Amino acid sequence: MIKLQHLLWRFGFGPRSKSWDTWSALPESSWWPKLRDESLAAKPVYFDVADNALKGLFMGIGEIGKIERKDLDKAERKEIREKSRDDLRSLNLLWLEEMTHTRAQLREKMALFWHGHFASRNINILYQQQMLHIIRENALGNFGDLLRGVSKSAAMLAFLNNQQNKKQHPNENFAREVMELFTLGRGHYTENDIKEAARAFTGWGFRLNGDFVFRKFDHDNGSKTILGKTGKFDGDDVLNMLLEQRQTARHIARKMYQYIVNDAIVPEDRITWLGDRFFDSGYQVMRLLEDIARSDWFYTSENMGNKIKSPVELWVGVRRTLSLEPDNPEVQLVLQKALGQILFFPPNVAGWPGGKNWIDSSSLMLRLRIPQLLFAQSDLDVNTKDDDDQQMGQGKGAGGKRGFAATVDWQPLMDLFKKTPEKELIPAIAGYLWTAPTDNLPVEIVRQHCDRSKRETFVKTAMIQLMATPEYQLC
């Protein structure tokens, strides 16, 4: 069943103990269609956590340019910051719940990918929840639609300073990142392309409620030369030109390959093949995912059990495995910060670098301790650096001792292994938890650290011991 584990971890957040028997009873040919179809069955629900008072403050202030003209007084600005910070915490936790419990695993896993690809750090809750919905709604759809939606979102336009991009004083931030990060990739455009594209994006902005607006009086109507073409281009023309470049499809295919398949070994011929098929499909994301999932190389040994789980993947996977509900959900925010990945707070416009960057001496030790802390109902005692945005109202340092108690439903796991002979329990549990080979599993060492007084405690303590291993950090 290691191949099924591999599929569910790479295209989702790992198996859920409650449904493992159902999945494992299916023929291999049914795995991908089931995963795909469960994510296409229904559109995502809009996550609306914004405080009503905050909505009133935004929606009632009026039309265009109020922030630029500083019509908000000091008290209103403080209220916006405080309420937005509180609501961002709620949005973060709500999305974690969706990742943990939804059957639409593929959609939410791809939404997490796009969340890093289109990285935006913005404390405004209205803008963040609008952008998250654009990403979740288009995560498995058409990349062109996703690109246009994100590019016209208030969250991204604000983050990349396009409100300040006017014909008198062009601002290149937005145009640069659209080319470098979102589409072509570094080295596939010139500095002049950036300057001219910035002129094309002049006038793109948003109203206070987050609606996109084109301010024609701020737009440069002059002739521009971009990627070898000359004309009186606007922002939509630029996005269309970028989508006409086969390199854009290959850039996305490369990042997707690194996210799903292997972030260290990336064969160029494979990227070209994936990118070209993605391009020829008109940028249908599902075509790209299908090509990966149905390929022979997806299941080769070099691509299995060697990808470091991101903090969010690790934690959501733990919750799904243990059917776990934290007694204090907000401790998950502290855990995200301590492990180095807070939803809605990427480190910069390039998003989280991933791979071995997830691991350092302190984060690895905490990762290995998580299962035991949960089992012992111990406090999560961490110290983190101050960052007023990332604290999200947690207080100075967002560290100290936090109750890490949780409710675990052990019954699904007991049911999974009820027919397994005791001498085979440790290898069987390792086979369920690890996507890495279990050939060198130190069975006797694990057994010595388990409580064998009763079968139930043996299963529980074996689970905890095997989850607190370096192998469990991989998928």
N, C-alpha and C positions, 0 to 999 in steps of 0.2 A: 504493500500500500504506500510505499515511499513516493511513487509517481503521483498518486492522488494528493498526498501531503504537499508535494512540490507545486502542483497546480493550484491548490487552494491557498497556499501562502503567497505565491507570486502574483496571482490575479485576485487575491482577497486578503483576509487577515487571519488565515489559518482555519483549520476545522473547528467546528463547534461540537463539543462532546455529545450534546443532545441529538445531533443529526448525523453523527459519524456512521452509525450502522446503516442508515438509509443510503448515504453516499457510497460506502464501501460495498454495498450489495449490487451496485450498478455496474454494467460492463464499461470498460475504459472508453469506448466510443461514445458513451452518453455523458461523460463528465463535463467536457467543455460546453456542449449544447445546454446542459442544465444550468451551469454557471452563467452562461450568456443570457439565456432566456429569462432567468429569474431577475436579472438586472434590467431587462427591457420590458418587463411585464407592466410596469406603472411608472409614471413620471414622478420625479422627486417632489416632496412637499416643501413649500417655501418655509424656511426657518425664520420666523418673525419673533424676535425676543426683545425688540426695542421698546423701551418704556413709553407709555402713552404720553406722558408729559414731555418727553424728549421729542416724540413725533410732532406734538403740537407746536413745540418751539421751532422745529425745522419747517414744518408745513405751513405754519401761520405767518412766517416772517415776510414772505412775499416772493417776488420774481427774481430778477437777474442781478447778480453782483453784490448782494448784501454783505457777504463776507469781505470782499475786496474793499468795500466802502466802510467797513468796520461799524455797521449798524448795531451789532450785538454789544451790549455793555459788559463790563467785567464780570458781573454776577451771572449773566447768561452763559458766558464762555466757560466759567468754572462749572456751572451746572451741566453743560454739554459734556465736558471732559469727564466729570465724575460719573454721570449716568452712562456714558458710552463705555467707560472702563468696566463698570459693573455688568453691562449688557454683553460686552465682549467675552467676559468670563462665562456667561450663560450660553452664548453661541458656541464657544469652545466645547463646553461640556455636552451640549445638545448634539453636536456633530460626533463627538466620541461615542455617545449612546447609539447613534445611528450606525456608525461603523461596527459597533459591537453586536447589535441585535438584528440588523437588516438582513434580509435574504438577498438584497441587491449588492452583494459583495464586490462584484466587478465594477459597478458604477462608483462606489465610494472609494475603492482603491485607485481608480483612475482619477477621480476628483482630487485625491490627495496628491497624485502626480502633477496635475495641472495647477494645484494650489502652490506647488513649489516652482513650477515652470513660469507661471505668471505671478511671481512673488510681489506682494504688495503689503506694506506695513502702514496702516492707517488706523487711528484710534476712533474714527467716526463709525459707530455701529450701523447706521443706516447704509452707509456705503459698503461696509464689509459684508453685511448680509445680502445686499443686492449682488455683489460680485460673487459670493459663494454660490448663490442660486444660478447665476450665469454658468459657472463652472460645472456644477452638479447636473444642470439641465442639458448641457452640451458635452459632457464628459465622454460619452460613447457615440456622439453624433458626428457632425462635420467640423473639421478643424477650422475652416474658413469662417463659419458662423461663430465659433468660439473665439477666434482671434478678433473678429469685428466687435463682438459683444464686450469682451474684456477691454479692448482698446477704447471703447466709448463709455466705459464705466467711470463713475466719479472716483472710486477708490484708486484706479490706476492713473487717471489723468491728474489727480491731486498728488499721488505719490511721486510721479515723474514730472511734476511742475509744468504741465502743459497749460494750466490756467494762465501762466505767465508768458506763454508763447504767442507773441503778437508781432504783426508785420514790422513795427518800428524796432522791436528788440526780440528777435527770434531766440527761443530757448531750445537747445538741441537734446536735452535729456530724454524726452519721450521718443523722438525719432531714433536716437542711438540704441536704446534698449529694445525697441520694436525690431530692429534689424539684428542686433548682436545676440539677443537672448531669445526673443520670441519666434524668429523666423529663420534667417540665413545662417546665423552663427558667425563668430569672429573670423575675419579674413576674407569674407565674401562680399565686401562692399568697400567703397572708398570714403575718405573723410568728406569729400565733396558730395557724395551721395547723402551723407548724414545732414550736411548743411542745407542741401536743397530739399530733402524730405522734411526737415524742420519747418521750412517755409510753407510746405504743403499742409502741414498740420496746424498752422496758425489759425486761431479762431475756434479750435476745438476746446470746449469747456463743459461745464455742468452747472445746473441750478442748485440751490441750497438743499433741495429735497433729493438730489442725486440724479435727476433727469439730465440726459445729454443735451447740449445746446451748441449750435454752430453760430458763432458771432461773426457775421459777414464783414463787419467794419474792422475787425481785427485780422482778417484773412488777407494774405498776400496773393493777389490775383495775377502776379507776373509769371512769365515763362520760367520753367525749371527743367533741369536735366538730371534725371535720376535713373540709374542702372541702364544708361545708354539711350534712354528715351527722353524726348523734349516735348514739353507742352505746359499748359496752364493747369497743372495738377493740383488736386486737393487731397485730403487725407485718405478718402476712400480709394482714390486712384492709386495711392502709394500701397495700400494694403493689397489691392488687386495685383499690382505689379510684383509684390513680394510672393504672393501665392502662385504667380505664373512661373516662378523660379523653381526648377526641380531641386535645387539645393535646399530649399525650405523643407520639402518633404523628407529629404535625407537627414537634415539636422534633427527633425522631430523623431524620425525613425531611430537615429543614434541614441538620443536621450531616452526613448522608450525602451530600447534594447538594454541600456545600462540599468534602467529602473526595474525591468522585469526579468531579464535573462542573466546578464553578467556585467558588472561594472568595471572589471579589470581586463577581460579578454574580449575584444570587440573586432571581429573579422570584417575587414572593409568590404569584401565581396557580398557578405550577408547584409550589411547596411545598405549598399547600393541596391540590392534586390528588393529589400523591404521598402526602401524609400521610393523606388520607381513604381512599385505596385501601389503604394500609398498615393503617390502623385496621380497615377493613371486612374485611380478610383475617384478622383475629385476630392481627395482628402477625407475619405470616410474612415474615421478612427477604428470602427469595428473591423474593417478590412485588415488594418495593420495588426490588430490584436488577434484576429483569426489566423493570419499568416504565422504569427509567433506561436500561438497555442497548438496549431496543427503541424508544426514542423518536427522533423525527426531530431534536430539538434537541441530543441528545447529540453529534452529529457536525457541528454548525454551527461556523463559523469562530471565533465568540466563545468557544467552549468547547474549542478544540484548541490544543495547543502553548503554553499560557500559564500552566500550573500549576507552581509551583516544587516540584521533587522534595524530599521529606524526606531527611535524611541516610541513613536506612535504605533508602529506595527507590533513592536514587542509587547506593549501594554495592552493593546486591544486583543492581541493573540492570547495573552494570559487570561484576560477576562473571558474570552470565548472558551478556552480550554477548561477553566475551573467553574464556569457558570457563576462568575463572581460579580457582586454588586458592592461597591465601596460604601461604607456607612456614612462617610463624609465625602461626597463627590468632589469638593473643591481641593482635596489633597492631590487630585490628579493634575491640577495646575502647577503645584509645587514640584511634583514628580517630572512633569514635562520640562520645567526649567532646569532642574538638576541634571536631567539626561541630555538636554541640549536641543530640544525641538518643541517650541510652543506654537500651536496652531494660531495663525493670523499674525505672528511676529517672526517672520524670517529674518536671518541676520543681515541681509542686504538684498538688493534687487535681483541678484543671481540665485536667490533661494538657498536651501540647505545643500552643502556639497556632497553629503552622503558618503557611502563606502567606509573606509577606515577612519574618516573624520568623526564618525559617531562614537568612536572609542578613544578614551584616554584612561589614565590610571584611576581617576576618581569615578568616572562614569561606569567603567567596567565593574568596579567593586560594587557599586550600587545596583547595577543590573543583576549581578549574581546574587545579591542579598534579597532582592524583591520577593521571590517565592517564600523564603524563610520568614521575612518580616510579616507577610500576609498570614502565613500559617500560625505564627506565634502571636498574631494580633499586636505586634510591637509598634512603637512610634517610628515615623519616618523622620530621622534627625539629619537634616542637611543644611548647609550654609551656601547661599548663592549670592552672586554679585548684585549690587543695586542697579536697577533699571526701572525708572518710574513707569514707563509704558508697559514693560513686561510683567511688572508686579500685578497689574490689573486690580489694584485695591487690596493686595495681599499684605501690605505693610512693608516696612523697611527690611530689605534683604530677602524677603519672601522665604526665609529659612527658619531655623529652629525646629523644635519637635512638633510634629503633626500626627494626629491619630491616624494610623494606617489600618484600622480595623475594617473588616469586610465580611459579608455573608457569602459563603461558598456552598453551592448545591453539589455535594459529592455524589449523589445518587447516580447521575448519568455515567460517571466514571466507574463506579462500582459495577454498574450493569455491563459496561464495555468489557470488563475483565473477569466477570463472574465465572466464566467457563475455563479460564486460564489456570493451569496447574501452578501451584505456588512456586515451584522451582523455575518456572518460565516467566514469572510475573515481571521481573526487572527487564529482561530483554524485550518483552511484549510492550511494556510501558515506554521504554526507550524508542522502540519502533514507532510508537504512536506520536511521541513528542518531537523526535529529531527527524530532520530531513537529511542530516549527515549520516554516513555509514555507521553502523553499530558494531562493526567487526572487532574493534578493540575496546569494547565496553568492559570496564572493570567491575564485573558483576559482584564479586565478593567484597570489594571495597564499598560499593553502594549498599550492599546487604548489611554490612557492619554498622552503617549509619542509619539504618531503618529501624523502626519500632515493629518487631515481629510478634508482639504479645497477642494481637488479633489480626485476622486477615484484613479487616477494614483499615486499621492503623498502618498495616504494612503497605497497602496500596497508597494511602495518603502520603506517608513519609517517603516512599519510593518516588512518587510523583514530584514532591518538593525537591528531593535530592537531584533528580534528573533535570528539573527545570532550572536548578541553580548551577548549571554547567556551561562552559564556553560553547558546547555544541548547540545548546538551546538558543544561543544568541544568533545563530545562523539559520537561514532558510534557503 
